[in-house]
Amino acid sequence: MDIILKTRTKDHVMIFWERTQDEEIRRLFPFSIESLEEALILFEESLKEDALSYGKVIYFEGRYVGDIWCYGIDESNEKMSMLSVVIFEKDLWGKGIATEATKVFAKEVFNKFDIEKIGAFTYSNNYGSISLLEKAGFIKVDTFVENGIESEYFEIRNNNKVGSIRNNHTVAR
Ligand SMILES: CC(C)(COP(=O)(O)OP(=O)(O)OC[C@H]1O[C@@H](n2cnc3c(N)ncnc32)[C@H](O)[C@@H]1OP(=O)(O)O)[C@@H](O)C(=O)NCCC(=O)NCCS
């Protein structure tokens, strides 16, 4: 599959904002950003050394089709981060693009940051999201209701890191 994750630029932020004003996408995904100005400020902040978020843009067959990012990166206490992914090219849904992008991005995030797990929230009726998370190796941890909407919480653990912790432990003993 011809999928490449690239570095996000200001132009991507503007295209992403425009394309995600779509009603169906907004129903499936709770966007917290309320204006393009806010999106651009958050983008600038994400470039800083100590940023708590990190994102990439998804290219499929040479075309910019969506974004994938992690937020709430906590390397000190919880050793985790949260993940979101959006494919705004709706004609391309169901082809496995988000699943592949999530697998590659999770690997990159586990390598880049000192975290042990990645979490993801999704509405319970967002079958595309639940299916992609499961196919990418995430496991359902919790179901809860917030503001009258049923949601699910998924997690994936960094198996390599668990292995190396065990190995260190064995050596220490
Ligand atoms: C959720 C989303 C990222 C999935 O992207 P995608 O590239 O279609 O994902 P994949 O093709 O890898 O997997 C999607 C799965 O959902 C299924 N699916 C469910 N509803 C679908 C729909 N309306 N259209 C296409 N596929 C759908 C697909 O069949 C596929 O499952 P399968 O392989 O078991 O058949 C995309 O639909 C999207 O951007 N939605 C809006 C934002 C969102 O909800 N993000 C998730 C937050 S974690």
The ligand as an SDF file (V2000), in Angstrom:
LIG
                    3D

 48 50  0  0  0  0  0  0  0  0999 V2000
  -12.2780    6.2840   11.2860 C   0  0  0  0  0  0  0  0  0  0  0  0
  -11.4430    6.5440   10.0430 C   0  0  0  0  0  0  0  0  0  0  0  0
  -10.1500    7.2210   10.4330 C   0  0  0  0  0  0  0  0  0  0  0  0
  -11.1790    5.2030    9.3620 C   0  0  0  0  0  0  0  0  0  0  0  0
  -10.3450    5.4240    8.2180 O   0  0  0  0  0  0  0  0  0  0  0  0
  -10.2020    4.2870    7.0880 P   0  0  0  0  0  0  0  0  0  0  0  0
   -9.0260    4.5860    6.2510 O   0  0  0  0  0  0  0  0  0  0  0  0
  -11.5020    4.1080    6.4220 O   0  0  0  0  0  0  0  0  0  0  0  0
   -9.9000    3.0350    8.0110 O   0  0  0  0  0  0  0  0  0  0  0  0
   -9.6250    1.5310    7.5510 P   0  0  0  0  0  0  0  0  0  0  0  0
  -10.0310    1.3590    6.1200 O   0  0  0  0  0  0  0  0  0  0  0  0
   -8.2440    1.2110    7.9260 O   0  0  0  0  0  0  0  0  0  0  0  0
  -10.6120    0.7230    8.4950 O   0  0  0  0  0  0  0  0  0  0  0  0
  -11.9600    1.1200    8.5260 C   0  0  0  0  0  0  0  0  0  0  0  0
  -12.8200   -0.0230    8.8960 C   0  0  0  0  0  0  0  0  0  0  0  0
  -14.1230    0.4530    9.1500 O   0  0  0  0  0  0  0  0  0  0  0  0
  -15.0770   -0.1530    8.2530 C   0  0  0  0  0  0  0  0  0  0  0  0
  -16.0940    0.8520    8.0180 N   0  0  0  0  0  0  0  0  0  0  0  0
  -17.1080    1.1010    8.8680 C   0  0  0  0  0  0  0  0  0  0  0  0
  -17.8620    2.0860    8.4080 N   0  0  0  0  0  0  0  0  0  0  0  0
  -17.3640    2.4870    7.2300 C   0  0  0  0  0  0  0  0  0  0  0  0
  -17.7290    3.4690    6.2750 C   0  0  0  0  0  0  0  0  0  0  0  0
  -18.8000    4.2330    6.4240 N   0  0  0  0  0  0  0  0  0  0  0  0
  -16.9650    3.6070    5.1820 N   0  0  0  0  0  0  0  0  0  0  0  0
  -15.8960    2.8350    5.0140 C   0  0  0  0  0  0  0  0  0  0  0  0
  -15.4930    1.9000    5.9100 N   0  0  0  0  0  0  0  0  0  0  0  0
  -16.2230    1.7160    7.0010 C   0  0  0  0  0  0  0  0  0  0  0  0
  -14.2450   -0.6130    7.1000 C   0  0  0  0  0  0  0  0  0  0  0  0
  -14.8780   -1.6420    6.4250 O   0  0  0  0  0  0  0  0  0  0  0  0
  -12.9890   -1.0550    7.8200 C   0  0  0  0  0  0  0  0  0  0  0  0
  -13.1650   -2.2580    8.5280 O   0  0  0  0  0  0  0  0  0  0  0  0
  -12.8590   -3.7150    7.9060 P   0  0  0  0  0  0  0  0  0  0  0  0
  -11.4630   -3.6840    7.3700 O   0  0  0  0  0  0  0  0  0  0  0  0
  -13.0290   -4.6080    9.0950 O   0  0  0  0  0  0  0  0  0  0  0  0
  -13.8630   -3.9040    6.8370 O   0  0  0  0  0  0  0  0  0  0  0  0
  -12.2140    7.4440    9.0170 C   0  0  0  0  0  0  0  0  0  0  0  0
  -13.4630    6.8640    8.7930 O   0  0  0  0  0  0  0  0  0  0  0  0
  -12.4070    8.8630    9.5490 C   0  0  0  0  0  0  0  0  0  0  0  0
  -11.5720    9.7240    9.3320 O   0  0  0  0  0  0  0  0  0  0  0  0
  -13.5240    9.0970   10.2720 N   0  0  0  0  0  0  0  0  0  0  0  0
  -13.7750   10.4320   10.8960 C   0  0  0  0  0  0  0  0  0  0  0  0
  -12.7920   10.7190   12.0370 C   0  0  0  0  0  0  0  0  0  0  0  0
  -12.7660    9.6120   13.0840 C   0  0  0  0  0  0  0  0  0  0  0  0
  -13.7900    9.0780   13.4540 O   0  0  0  0  0  0  0  0  0  0  0  0
  -11.5780    9.2840   13.5680 N   0  0  0  0  0  0  0  0  0  0  0  0
  -11.3500    8.2320   14.5540 C   0  0  0  0  0  0  0  0  0  0  0  0
  -10.8440    8.7670   15.8380 C   0  0  0  0  0  0  0  0  0  0  0  0
   -9.7560    7.6110   16.6760 S   0  0  0  0  0  0  0  0  0  0  0  0
  1  2  1  0
  2  3  1  0
  2  4  1  0
  2 36  1  0
  4  5  1  0
  5  6  1  0
  6  7  2  0
  6  8  1  0
  6  9  1  0
  9 10  1  0
 10 11  2  0
 10 12  1  0
 10 13  1  0
 13 14  1  0
 14 15  1  0
 15 16  1  0
 15 30  1  0
 16 17  1  0
 17 18  1  0
 17 28  1  0
 18 19  1  0
 18 27  1  0
 19 20  2  0
 20 21  1  0
 21 22  1  0
 21 27  2  0
 22 23  1  0
 22 24  2  0
 24 25  1  0
 25 26  2  0
 26 27  1  0
 28 29  1  0
 28 30  1  0
 30 31  1  0
 31 32  1  0
 32 33  2  0
 32 34  1  0
 32 35  1  0
 36 37  1  0
 36 38  1  0
 38 39  2  0
 38 40  1  0
 40 41  1  0
 41 42  1  0
 42 43  1  0
 43 44  2  0
 43 45  1  0
 45 46  1  0
 46 47  1  0
 47 48  1  0
M  END
$$$$
